[in-house]
Amino acid sequence: MESFEEKTLSSKTLFEGRVIDLVFEEVLLPNGKQSTREIIKHPGAVAVIPITEDGKIIMVRQFRKALERELIEIPAGKLEKGEQPELTARRELEEETGFTCKNLTHLISFYTSPGFADEIVHLYVAEGLSEKGNKLELDEDEFVEVIALTLEEARQYIEEKKIYDAKTAYAVQYLELKKAMERK
């Protein structure tokens, strides 16, 4: 099988931010020609599908500046340096929703936009939820409303584009597939 690997000839960081870095790379293509790549470097993230005892999905409603609109999403957040994804998942679940969980199961990890970014999202299911009862421990620039949706409501929100991000749509589709498989 032919290799399509691109060899990096040079790399320069153009921007270092709190969440991402932007790197410009010159590469040697498999056909011997040169090209350039603009790559977003990201520390990785987690996303959590919190399921209540009665089968509802805990989500958050928040404004997303990049899209200039509110979205309804599953809780998620970026990995801190050296932090294990499971610890991040537990932390983000509690901070964004006020819930803790007894069971946290890793489902899958996936790249969000491999054409220009190296961000990987580790997706978990949280069950055995308990409300912590305290005020949410949000970042000072974070504003969310916690909501609980049935699977049917979540599916409707996708159709209405209230749920409009890949990780949440993926989570809803995962739950629909799981439900369909259980009926067999």
SEMAR-688957 format. One record per residue: residue in three letters; y, x, z of N, C-alpha, C, O in turn. Coordinates in steps of 0.05 Angstrom, whole numbers, plus 5000, padded with zeros to 4 digits. Each point is the difference from the previous one (the first is absolute). Example, Ala and Ser with C-alpha at 12.3 -4.5 7.8 and 13.67 -1.06 7.14 Angstrom:
<nodes>
ALA488652645156502449825000502450185000500050215013/SER502149724973502450165001502249855014502250105004/
</nodes>
This chain:
<nodes>
MET497650175000502449835000502550185000500250195015/GLU501649744968502550154997501849975025500249785011/SER501150434998501849995022502849934991501050114980/PHE500349715034502849924994501950115021502349915002/GLU496850295013501650125022502650124988500050134979/GLU502249825036502550134994500550225020500049955024/LYS500450294967500550235018503050025005501649994982/THR499150045044502850025008500950284994498950205009/LEU503349824976501250264993502350075020500350235008/SER501249565000502150045020500549745014499449784989/SER501650245035500549765016502650045016500450215012/LYS501349594988502650025014500549735015499949794987/THR500650225038500749775016502949944995501850165007/LEU498849604982502749924994501349855023502550005003/PHE495949875013501049835021497949995023497749964994/GLU503250075030498349965024501249785017502350035010/GLY496349754993501049775015498349955025498250145006/ARG502649645008498549925024497349894993498050035015/VAL501849844961497549874993498650144976497650025000/ILE504050074981498850124976501550264993502250065009/ASP496450104975501250244987499749964970498049874991/LEU503850234994499949994971499650294990501650175005/VAL496249874980499350264990500049994969499049814988/PHE502150405000500150034971498050224993500250235010/GLU497949714973497950214993500050044970500149814984/GLU499650435008499450074972497050044999498850145017/VAL499949744963497150014998499150094973501349964979/LEU496350155020498650074975498049794995498149955016/LEU502149914961498349784993497350114989499850234992/PRO498249605007497450084990500150104971498350164991/ASN503749754993500250094972501650254997500650094978/GLY500250045045501550254999503049975000501450205002/LYS499649564995502949955000501049975028498449965019/GLN504250074985501249975026501549735002500949894980/SER499350015045501449755005501150025029499650195014/THR501849604994501149995027499049745014499449814987/ARG500650215039499249775016501949975024500750205012/GLU500149564993501649935024498149865019499049794993/ILE500650325030497949905018501249935028501550165011/ILE497949604998500849925027497750095019497749934996/LYS503050235024498150085021500549825024502249975009/HIS495649925001500149805022497850085020497950084992/PRO502649895034498050085020497649815002498150065014/GLY502049724972497849805002500849785019501950025015/ALA496649764984500649765015497549855008497850064990/VAL502649755027497849815007501049724995502449955000/ALA495749874997500649714999497749875015497750084999/VAL503049705015498149875017499949704994502049874997/ILE495550035001499649714996499149895027497750015007/PRO504249895009499349895026499049714997501449834989/ILE496250125021498849744998499749885028498850125017/THR502349644986499849865026497249875003498549984981/GLU500949935043497449875005499649754983497849944992/ASP504549925001499749764983500450074970500449824984/GLY499450435009500050084972502750034987500150044975/LYS502049965040502750034988500650304997498950175015/ILE502849894966500850284995502850045011501949854993/ILE498450345024502750065011501550174980499050214991/MET503449705002501650154981502950025011500649885021/VAL501050274965502850035008501849934976499350064977/ARG502949815029502049954979502350205005501050025023/GLN499850124956502150195003501550044973498949954979/PHE503550155023501650064976499350284990499850185016/ARG499849844958499450264987502350074982500349884979/LYS501250325029502550074986499450094971501549944982/ALA496350205014499450104973499749764980500550034976/LEU498649745034499749764983502249805003500249814985/GLU501650245035502249815006499049725006501149804990/ARG496750185026498949745007498250025024499150225008/GLU500349555003498149985022497249984989499649884979/LEU498550245035497249974993498449935025500950055023/ILE496849844973498149965022497750194994498950014979/GLU500550165041498150224997498250025024500649905022/ILE497150234974498450085023501450245013501550144987/PRO498149905039501350225014499150274988497750034992/ALA504250155006499550264987502050205010502149935011/GLY497350324985501950215007499050274992497650044994/LYS504250165006499250264991498750175023500649965023/LEU497750224968498850185019502050205010501750114985/GLU498349945041501650225011498550264996497650004998/LYS503950225002498750264995497850055019500349995025/GLY497350064965497650075016498649755012498050045014/GLU503149724982498849765012497749904983500149994976/GLN497849935037497649894987500649714991501449865015/PRO497750064962500649734990499249775020501549815002/GLU496350215012499349795018502049975023500749775007/LEU500450455003502049995020502649884989501349835014/THR499450244962502449884987499649704997501949855004/ALA495750074987499549714996500349855027501249795000/ARG497750315021500349875026502949995009501049805010/ARG500450424986502950015007501649814985501649855011/GLU498150144962501649824983499349715006501849835000/LEU495750115005499249725006501649915025501149785000/GLU498850395021501449925025503049994997501349825009/GLU499950394978502950014997501149774983502049885007/GLU496650054971501149804982499349715007501449824993/THR496350155021499149725005499849935030499949775007/GLY500050435010499549955028497149965008499449925022/PHE498850124959497249975005498550275002500850194988/THR497249815029498150225001497349884990499749764997/CYS498450424998497449904990497750145014500250235008/LYS497649634994497550125010498650164978499050225005/ASN500949664971498550124978501950064977501549834991/LEU498450425000501550094977498150134981498850215006/THR501049684970498050094980501550104975501649864989/HIS497850395003501150104975498649884977497650004998/LEU504049884983498849884976499950204977497950044988/ILE504450075005500350164977502650155001501949925014/SER498350304971502650144997500550004970498250044984/PHE504449935009500749994971502850124996501750005018/TYR498750104957502650114993501649774988499149834985/THR503550175023501749784992501150024971500049804986/SER500850435007501250054973499550284991501850174999/PRO495749894993499250274994501350134976499850244996/GLY501749604988501450124978502450175008500850174985/PHE500249785039502450165009500150055030501850145009/ALA496249765006500150045029497250065011498049924989/ASP501950235033497550065013499449835025498250075015/GLU503449724989499649835023497249875000499249894980/ILE499550145042497449875004500349805023501250075021/VAL497649704976500149795021497149965010498249964985/HIS501550055042497449965013500149715010501649935018/LEU496649904972500049725006497949945022497750074997/TYR503249785024498249935022500049705004501949864993/VAL496050045020499849735010500050025030498550155012/ALA503349695001500149995029499049735010501049794991/GLU497150215027498949765011499950025031500350225011/GLY499349565002500050005029502950045009500550175018/LEU501449684971502850045006500849905027498949795009/SER502950355004501349915025502950044997500950214991/GLU500749595018502950035000500850175024499249955022/LYS502450254972500950185022502049865018500150055024/GLY501449764964501849845016502850125003501949865008/ASN498550394986502650135002501649964974498949914980/LYS503650155021501750004977498950204980498950215008/LEU501449744966499050184979501450275003502450015006/GLU496150204988501150285002500750104973498850194990/LEU503149684997500850074973501850255000501350065019/ASP498750084958502050214996502749875000500349764995/GLU501850395011502749885003501149894974501849835000/ASP497050254977500949894974498049814988500049954976/GLU498349945041497849824991500349725012500449975025/PHE499649834958500349725009497849844987499849974976/VAL498549915041497749844989499649755016500849975023/GLU498049834963499149765013496949994997499050044977/VAL499649915044497149994999499249724993501049805012/ILE497150174969499049744992497050014997498950224995/ALA499849555009497149984996499549814978500949775000/LEU497550324980499449844976497049964998498450175006/THR500949594984497249964992499650154974502050084987/LEU495649965005499450134975501149834977501150114980/GLU498749635022501149824979503050034998501150014978/GLU500350005045502950045000500750274987501950024985/ALA496650195022500650264989499650004970501650124985/ARG496449755005499549984971502449864987500950084979/GLN500049705033502349854990502550185000501649984981/TYR498850185040502350185001499950214978502150084990/ILE495550005002499850194977501049864975501650114984/GLU497649645012500849854976503049955000501350004979/GLU499949975045502949955003501650265001502449995002/LYS496250234996501250275001501550055027501950165001/LYS497149715020501050085027498450245010501150175013/ILE496449844979498350245003500050124973499149894980/TYR502150355018500550124973499550305000500850144981/ASP497949965039499350295001497050034997498549835008/ALA500850404981497250054993498150015024497849884999/LYS503150255023498150025023499449735012497749955008/THR504249874993499649745012498449824981498249865008/ALA502450154966498549854981497150095000498149844998/TYR501550435003497350115001498549905025497749924999/ALA503750075024498849905025499149714997497849935009/VAL504049914980499349714996497649974982498249855005/GLN501850304973497749994982497550105012497849894995/TYR502450315022497650105015498949775017497649965000/LEU504149905015499149795018498849774984498149885008/GLU503150064969498949784983497250084990498249835000/LEU501550424991497450094991497950005022497749914997/LYS503150185027498250005023499249715007497649965005/LYS504249854994499449725006498049894979498249865007/ALA502350214967498349914979497150115003498149864995/MET501850395013497350135003498549885024497649984999/GLU503949945022498749885023498849734994498149915013/ARG503149954967499049734992497450024985498649804998/LYS500750434990497650034984497549985017497850024989/
</nodes>
